[in-house]
Each structure stands twice: as C-alpha cells, then as structure tokens.
Amino acid sequence: ISAPAGIEVNTRRMFKLAQDNKMPIALIVNKIDAENVDLERLMGQITETFGQACKPMNLPANENAAVVDCFANDQGDSDLGDVADAHTELIENIVEADEELMEAYLGGEELSAAQLASAMSKAMVEGTVIPVLFASAKSNVGIADALDAIGKYFPSPAHCPGRAVMAGEDPEADEIAIAAEGDKPLIAQAFKVTTDPFVGKLAWIRILQGTVTPETTYFLGDAKKSTKIGHLYKVFGKDSKEVKSAVAGDIIALAKVEEITPGAVLHADQTPMFRSIPDAPTPMFSLAVTPRKRGDEQKISEALTKLSQEDPTFGYARDSQTHETVVSGIGDLHLRIILTKMKERFDLEVETKPPKIPYKETITSKAEGHHRHKKQTGGAGQFGEVYLRVEPMERGEGFEFVN
C-alpha cells in the first residue's frame, strides 16, 4: 500500500485473490516518509477495509524516519501510538489460532519468543492475524525489518494449504499427497514460459516435492514418454546461472523445453498428474496491428505467438471478417509494453489502430411478406408463390425454419 495514495483498487483485488486462494496475507505500507501522509488515518482505513485481523507488526518512529518492532518489544514510543498497546493487540490475535497458547496467555503465563514465533506462522495460515509492516523502500526504512519478519515468522509453503495435485483432469480424480521434502519422488509445476536471447525458451518451474539434477527424468502430465532434465538454471533478474541441483521449494528454469506449457506438472512417477493454476484476468483491451515493413506478416505472427505463451493475460487473433490481426491485453499500458518487447527482442515494428467492429444484423420484430413469381417464355412456364413470416426467437436460441 502506498502511504500517500492509500488503498487502491489493485490492492483490494490482490487481497481478494489471495483470500480466495486461501493464502496467508501481510500488508506493507510503503513511502511512509513522503509528504502529507496521515498514517493513523490510513491504518484505520486498512482495518475498516480488510478487517480486525490487520495488526501492526512494527510502527513508524522518529518522524517516520525509522520503525520500532511491536512483536519483539512490549514497550516504547512511536509516531503512531503506544508500542505496548500494539504489542498486546498483536499477541491477542496470534494466540487465537492456538487453544493451548490462548489458555496459557489468559491464565497469565508469559509466552516465550519461540512459542510466539511458531504461533505467528499458524495464525497467518488461519487468518487470525494479518501483519501490517511500515517501510520506505527508497529510504531503506523498515526493509531489513520486513525481510527479517518474513524469514523468522511468516509461514513457509509447506505450512500452507496449496492447490492439490490430482491424478487426472476430471474433478472427481484422486488427490495425490505431496510433501515439500527433497528425498521423495519429483513433483514440480511450470508456472511461466519466457524466451532468453542466449539460452532460448525457458520454462519456470516450482519444485513441490523431491530433488532435481541434470540427470533427473520426468513425465509431463499424462505423457507415456519420459524426458531428461538436462540444464537447469537459477534466474537472477536478467541473468541466468546454471546450477547442479535444486530441491523442494526452489524455483528454477529449464532450457530447451518446447513441450512444457504454463500449468504443466513434471513428475518422476508415471502416474498422470495435473494441478490447476490461478485464473488469469481476461484480456479486455484490443488494438489492430499492421506491420510497418512489408513482408513482416509471418515474423509478427511468430513473435506474437511467443509473447502470448509468456503472458497468459495477452492474446492475439486473426479476425476472418475484418481481415485484421487483433492483439488483446488488460489495458493500453500492457499492450504498449508488449509491443515495445516485440520491437526490442524481435526487431519488429507495427502500426496500431482501434479494431474494426464486424456489425451483424438480426430480426427484432414480427413481419410477413408475399410474392408470386410467374414467367412464360415459350414451352414450360415458371410459377411460384411464397408466403413468408419472420419473427425473433429468444436470445441465443439460434435459427429455426418451419415449412
């Protein structure tokens, strides 16, 4: 959340998406040292919008130039109220997720730091606490504290109810138990595909179970033939570094994997395996594109195919009625970024314009007509008489002819 801008539409959307997927949530309030920010009012809006589970894990101090830890400290001053009060409210929300701890806390026992750290992870999974962390990335205020909190207290994927791995695409298929352990058979899922100018096509893989080495073989989905991993890479920004192994919890990239698509499950056992991926937003904004240079039509089609494989919120199609190539994304900026990528990576430029709309007609009211055809030119004559009645059917019922 941007402290100057407040809670924006995309923040609400991301929060709901995380809730719908039963994911633990934390909020980071950034730019706390910007001008004209009212953090007390913003904290009230956060609680009103996202619920009483939202509790500060740290508070701004020294006129928003530092932060003070409310989890580890039970006393102190801040720019946003008393640290002791914030500490008490946070602990009370944490112990709600553990009955034994709650009884001990209500009985006046002093809880150890280890007990609270373990309970914090459970409370985030249960949703009884949504920690709020204050920071300023530009000034490096609260960033180390946020990273420490994530490492020490936040739940790992092993503690979260993730999406199930199924033994088939049918909703009634059996669920396959997985554990984030390195000594079990490999189960991994591709979640993204990119193209590297030096390595070629890369499939980004999250390892759910087991260990991967260059010699590891895997089956894909319900395929009968196994494939060898070959080269695996760790990606650091724009750079990729080849590694010799990766274990459950790691994210790696595999090279030369034309058959892997986003959502595909890689598994060591031959049992077919499938796992859903979150639904991507439907592309709603479209532009018609034409090549700036004659003869680039085929190259543009190939480039758009690669770009659409990398981005599930981008698509393109050839409209058979208007004879236009139409690209679609989630907004004007999104499409501009895609077209900039196409220019930089594939050296292809296009002209854009609003796509033509292929208007269609339909019958909206009842009408009748009559015509008599009569023609005599010698020999057998021609005669026909037609009575025609047209009337609309219910929307979506199609066409019906009755003689």
DAGI-V816941 format. One line per field, one symbol per residue. ss: DSSP state (h for helix, s for strand, l for the rest). phi: phi as a letter, one per 30 degrees, with the letter a starting at -180 (. if undefined). psi: psi as a letter, one per 30 degrees, with the letter a starting at -180 (. if undefined). A space follows every 50 residues. Layout:
ss: ???
phi: ???
psi: ???
//
This chain:
ss: lslllsllhhhhhhhhhhhhllllllssssllllllllhhhhhhhhhhhh lllssslssssllllsssslllllllssllsshhhhhhhhhhhhhlllhh hhhhhhllllllhhhhhhhhhhhhhhlllssssslsllllslhhhhhhhh hhllllhhhlllllssllllllllssllllllllllssssssssssllls ssssssssslssslllssssllllllsslllsssssllssssslssslll ssssslllllllllsssllllllsllllllllllssssssslllllhhhh hhhhhhhhhhllllsssssllllssssssllhhhhhhhhhhhhhhhllls ssslllllllllllllsssssssssllllllsssssssssllllllllll lll
phi: .deddidcedddddddddddchcdbbccccidcddhccdddddddddddc jdddbdcbbdbhhicabbddddccakcbdbjddddddddddddddddbdd dddddddjddddddddddddddddddidbbdcccabddchcidddddddd ddcdddedccddddccdlddeddddcdbbdbdccddbbbdbabbbcdccj dccdbcddajbcbeddcbccicdccdbddicbbccbidcbbdbcaabejd cbbcchbdddbejdccbdddeebbbdbeddedebcbbdbbddcdjceddd ddddddddddbdccbbacdddchccccbbclddeddddddedddcchbcb cbadddcddbcbdcbdabbbbccbbbbjiddcbabbcbbcadcdeidibb cbc
psi: kkeefajlefeeeeeeeeeeghkkklkkjlhfglkhkieeeeeeeeeeef lffjkkflkklhhgfllkjfefkgllllfhakeeeeeeeeeeeefffjee eeeeeffgkkkleeeeeeeeeeeeefgfkjkkkkljeeghkgeeeeeeee eeflklfffkjlkkklglfkfglkkkklkikfglkkklkkfkklkkfefa kkkkkkjfkakklffkllljcgkfklkkeckkkkkjbfkkkklflllkfl klkklhiffklkfkkkkelfkkkkkllkklkkkfklkkkkkfkkfgeeee eeeeeeefefjfgkllljjfefhkjkkkagleeeeeeeeeeeeeeghkkl kllkkljiklllkflklllkkkkkkjgkaklkkkkkkkkkkklkkffbkk kk.
//
